[in-house]
Amino acid sequence: DTAVSQTPKYLVTQMGNDKSIKCEQNLGHDTMYWYKQDSKKFLKIMFSYNNKELIINETVPNRFSPKSPDKAHLNLHINSLELGDSAVYFCASSFSLGGGNTIYFGEGSWLTVV
Amino acid sequence: QQQVKQSPQSLIVQKGGIPIINCAYENTAFDYFPWYQQFPGKGPALLIAIRPDVSEKKEGRFTISFNKSAKQFSLHIMDSQPGDSATYFCAASKRGQNFVFGPGTRLSVLP
């Protein structure tokens, strides 16, 4: 039973399109995240969501918007896709933010913009 | 001050060797230092973690050494195996704030 699941796993799309990635966690966690991992493997935090409220936005372009219908789901919408958006996007969750919490990552969504 | 530095960027060892990955931080408010392991095609997963009140933590073949005064910590993998080949991320956090991840180290363990 997957703890953090995200769909789709692979996504190839053209520049200018709008796309969404869905994420669900079944761990009962209050905090969810979106991370971007580029080709150099850097893990960059994009959003943190605590119990449906955005708590930190790490200067991500406003073409990216998180949507959380409930605390178990955090979807990522991307408008007007650009070539530089090509990356692996990881959804993750933890009991709460920071401190001694363990972050549980999904398996990633590979986005390729052509 | 929020940055976590990590070295080396990549590392190749023979089976049985002891790879060592080093990390350094600036923010003395950090109070939790985990290491995450990422296999190709997978998300990162917690490997081992330490708090600054201890100098060493061992779990199986994995050991964290922590030097609070130098603001440095390192991961040692004893008797490394080809199955340990992965990307390793150190991180630092404090309560109520996002984790800060290092840039990662790609480890290859040759058979």
Interface residues (C-beta under 8 A of the other chain):
Chain A: V4 Y33 K40 K41 F42 L43 I45 S48 I56 E58 F90 A92 L97 G98 G99 G100 N101 T102 I103 Y104 F105 G106 E107 G108
Chain B: D31 Y32 P34 Y36 Q38 G41 K42 G43 P44 A45 L46 A49 R51 T87 F89 S93 K94 R95 G96 Q97 N98 F99 F101 P103 G104 R106
